[in-house]
Amino acid sequence: MAAKYVAKLLDTKLDDVSRTGLIFEGSGIDHAHIKLIPMHGTANISKWNPTTTYLDKYFKKYEGYLSSHESLRK
C-alpha cells in the first residue's frame, strides 16, 4: 500500500520521528482519503505504549473534522 510506504519514508527521513499515524477517511466513497501524521518526538522511545481512547459517537454525515479515537466494536 502506498500510504504505508510513505509512512515508512517519514519514519526514516525525519530525525525525531519513528512512528507515523494513518487516519482513513471517507470509506463510504469510491476512493480513499488517507492522512499521514508523523509523530514527532518518538525517535528515542525504547518501548511503545499505545494510548487507547474510545468515543461512542457515530457520524451519519461528515461533520468536517477527523478524530483519532477508537470506536467501540460490537
C-alpha positions in Angstrom: 0.0 0.0 0.0 1.4 3.4 -1.0 0.4 5.1 2.3 2.4 2.6 4.4 5.4 3.0 2.1 5.3 6.8 2.5 4.8 6.5 6.3 7.9 4.4 6.5 9.8 7.0 4.5 8.7 9.7 7.0 9.8 7.4 9.9 13.3 7.1 8.4 13.8 10.6 6.9 12.6 12.8 9.8 15.1 12.8 12.6 12.7 12.8 15.6 10.1 10.5 14.1 9.9 6.7 14.4 6.2 6.3 14.1 3.6 7.8 11.7 -0.1 7.6 12.3 -2.5 6.7 9.4 -6.1 8.0 9.5 -8.5 6.7 6.9 -11.4 8.9 6.0 -14.4 8.6 3.6 -14.8 4.8 3.5 -18.3 5.3 2.0 -16.9 6.7 -1.3 -15.1 5.1 -4.2 -11.7 6.4 -3.3 -9.5 6.7 -0.2 -8.6 9.7 1.9 -5.6 8.7 4.0 -3.9 11.2 6.3 -0.3 10.6 7.4 0.6 12.2 10.7 4.3 12.0 11.7 4.6 11.6 15.5 7.4 14.0 16.3 9.4 13.2 19.5 9.1 9.4 19.1 12.6 8.6 17.8 14.1 7.9 21.2 11.2 5.9 22.7 12.6 2.4 23.5 9.1 0.8 24.2 5.9 2.0 22.6 2.9 2.2 24.9 -0.2 2.8 22.9 -2.9 5.0 24.3 -6.4 3.8 23.9 -9.4 6.2 23.9 -12.9 5.2 23.0 -15.6 7.5 21.8 -19.1 6.2 21.4 -20.1 8.5 18.6 -21.1 7.6 15.0 -21.3 10.2 12.3 -24.1 9.7 9.8 -22.9 12.8 8.0 -19.4 14.2 7.8 -19.1 16.9 10.4 -15.9 18.4 9.0 -13.2 17.1 11.2 -11.2 13.9 11.9 -10.8 12.1 15.2 -8.2 9.6 16.2 -10.4 8.0 18.8 -11.1 4.3 18.5 -14.7 3.3 18.1 -16.5 0.8 20.3 -16.6 -2.6 18.5 -19.9 -4.5 18.5 
